[in-house]
Amino acid sequence: MRCELGIEQQQVFSHWNYFLSIEEDISKLSRWIEPSESNYECYSLEIARLLMTAAAEVDVVAKLVCKCINPNSRARGIESYQKEIVGEFPNIYQAEVLVPRFGLTLKPWTNWRDENTSPLWWKANNKVKHQRSEHFNQATLKNLFNAVAALLLLLILNYREEINQLSPKSTLFIPNSFCIRIGDDLLYMPQA
């Protein structure tokens, strides 16, 4: 912490702030599209924008998590992230994120139960990103919610030493694995 000109600066967690920005956009989106089963396949330009934003941030944070696991990591791409992250956190495929406001439980890494298997939301994002004219309809609410939940879980792993310093707290997406919520605090729970 430095104090110059009467201003004190605390550590800023830029990836956490980025997540909160995405979460805020989803909260606004929910005024127009109700996150319910009948709308899971709903797609739009705004959902595509948020999906690609969340997936890009997953890519960035996954590299950081791999570097936390192995400072010499050269992981670049979802398959190499899977090998390193699953090697350290073998039950990540069971990790859950709750969205209590909409009664949702998300398991965004469930496909990582099987080796060399990308999450469905990741595949959808790549199709939307690279072949939008043919696959725009994969920019769905379901894929968006899972991508953001995946990002949250990676952020928890990345910031596991600083988890209680992250502020403000997530208000829409709540981890139900790797962390427990006690009041306004998130407490990191290492896997056995």
C-alpha positions, 0 to 999 in steps of 0.5 A: 500500500502506497500513500501519496497525495492523501490517497491510499491504494490497496491491491487491485485484482484486475481479473476479479473486477473483470468477472464482476463486470461480466456478472453485472452485464448478465444481471442487466441481461436478465431483465430482458431474458429470464434465465429459465429452462425454456430460455436456455437455448435463447441466443442473441448478439449480446449473449454472443458478446458476453460468451466470447468475453467470458471465454476469453477471460477463461483462457487468460485465467486458466494460463495463470492457474497453470502457472500457479500449479507449475511456474514453468507451465507452457500450457496454451489451449484448453487441452493443456489447461485440462491436463495441468488443472485436473492433475492438481484438482482432479475433482474439478469436474464436480465443482458447482456454481449456484445462481440462487436468484434463478435457482440454477446449479452449474457444473461448467467443467463436467466434461473434464471428467474425460481426458482430452474433452473440452467443455461444451460451452468452450466448443460453442464459443469457438464456433461462434467466434470462428464460424459465426455465420453458421453457428451464431445459434450456439451463443446461448444463455446456457453456454454463457452461464456455464462459461461465467461459472467456469471463470468463477471457479478458475478465479477461485483457484487463481486467487486462493491465497487472496480469496478473502480479499476479493471485494466486492463479492460476487452477488449473482454467481456463488461458488458451491465448491472450492469455497464456502460462504460464511456471511460476506466472506468466501473461505477457500477449501483446498481439495483433499 
